[in-house]
Amino acid sequence: MRKVLIVCIGNTGNEAEAIRQTLEHFGCAVLVKYVGRPQDFIDVLRGELPFEADDIIISCHGEGGKILMPELGENVYMAEEPQGNFGVVEIEKYCRLKDKLIISTGCTTGDNRIARGFAKENCYIAPDDYVEGNSALMFVLRFFYALLQNEKSIEDAFQVAGAMDDETKMFKMI
């Protein structure tokens, strides 16, 4: 049984819930972690996971190769907690995940700079441009359908999911 952690950052509508319910239907054990502040995401990046996940799906928005983070009031941030969006600097500083399949749904989070930070010791999949939200959801669902139901390899499941349309072709695997 695959164990999947969905990390929900910001308002992504029902994306995380749609993924959760579908993956549970496919037989996965799924946990959703909602990120309210940067430290919540840093904990995940450091490998402080709420359960031992095989796969991590980051349900988020992205822009300019960065993951858009919640904006907090100045007096709400903890000491030394980074403010602003997470790009290559933050990912390289905090990411200690190993041997994980990580998929991000955020636009431009497949940009080579941020992707290299995630992919050091992991398989990382994300769009390198501005992908339509429904297509990002469909990519993830089609990927896991091919991986779990059709018993494809990660590489083959990636090819199947990316072949749906021009939007899903924006996903890159590193």
N, C-alpha and C positions, 0 to 999 in steps of 0.2 A: 504494500500500500504506500503510495507516494504521500508525503507530507508537504503541504504547501502553506506558506505564510504570505498573506496579502497585506502589504503595507499601504495604507490609504493616506495620502497626503493631500490636504485641501479638498475642495468641493469638486468631486469627479462624478457627481450625480449618483446613479445606482450602479456604476461600473464594478466596484469592488463586490457588491452584493450579487450582481449577476454572475460574476466569475466564481464567487464562492459557491453559490447554489449549483452551478453547472458542474464544477469540479467535484463537489460532494456527490452529485448524481453519477459521475464517472467512477466513484469509489475512493476518492482521495480524502485524507484527513486534512481539513482546512481550518486555519485560524486567521482572523482579520485583526490587525493592529492599526488603530487610528493614531495618526501623528498630530498632536496638538501644539508641539513646540519642537525646536531643532534637536534638543537632547533626546527626544523619543526616537528620532531617525538615527542619530549618532549611536545610540544603544544597538540598534539593528545592524548598522554598518560595522560595529566592533564585534559582532557575533553574539551579542547578549540577546538571544532570541527567546521568546516566550515558550517555544518548544523546538525540538530538533527538526528543522525543516530541510527537505531535499531541495525545494524550489522556493524562490522568493519572487513575488510579483509586486512591482511598485506601481500602484495605481495613482497617477499624478498628472499634473500639467507641467509642461516644459517650455522654455523659450531661450533662444540663443545658446543652446547647449547646456542649460542649467535646469535643475529641478526647482520649480517654484515652491517656496516654503510659506507657511502661514506667517502673517505679519502680526507681531505682538507689540503691545505698548512698551516704551523704553524701560519702564520700571518693572516689567514682567519678566524680562530676560534674566536668566541666572548668570552669575559671574562666569566669564569666559565662554559663555554660550554664543556661538556665531549668530550674527544677524544677517538677514538677506537670504538670497537663493543659494542653492548648493551647486557648485560647478566642479571643475577638475581639481581645484585646490582643496576643497572640502572632502571630496571623495578620496583623493590620494592621501589626505591626512588621516581620515577616520576608517576607511574600508579595510577590514581585517577578515572578511569572509573568505572561506576556502571551500573549493569543490561544490559550489552551488550553481544551479541554473537560475539566473536572474533575468527577469523580463520586466522592462519598464514600458508603460503605455504613454509616457509623456512626450510631447512633440520635441524634436531635436535632441532628446536624451541619448540618441545613438551617435551623436557627434563624436568623432574620433578621440577628441581630448578627454571627455568625461567617460567614454566607453572604455578606454584603456585603463582608467582607474578602477572600474568595476571588474574588468576582464583579467586582471593580473593572475588570479588563481581560480577563476570561475568562467563559466560560459555566460556571456551577456548578450541579450537581444533587446533592441530598442529601435524606434524610428529615427532616421537622421534628418527628417524634415518635418513639416507641419502636416500631420496625418489627421484625417477626419475622425472624430471620436468614436463613431459607430464602427469604423474600420479597425480601430485599435482594439476594441472589444472583440470583434469578430476574429482578428488575428490570434488573440490569446485563446479563444475558445476552439478555433480550428486547429491550432497548434497542439493543444492538449488532447483534442479528439484524435488526431493522427497519432500522437505519442502513446496514448493510453488505450484507445479503442482499436486502433489499427496496428498497434505495436511497432510503430516506426521508430527509427533512431532519432535523436535530437536533430541531426542534420537533415534527415528526410522530412521530419515533421515541420521544420523551419521552411523547407522548400514548398511543401504542400500549402502551408498557411500563407506564405508570401505570394503564391500564385493566384490568389482569389481576384485581385484587381490592382489598379495602379496605386491605390492607397496602401494596401498591404505590402506592396513591393518596397515601400520606404523603410521597412524593418530590416535591420542589418544584424548579423551575428558575428560576434568577436570572441 
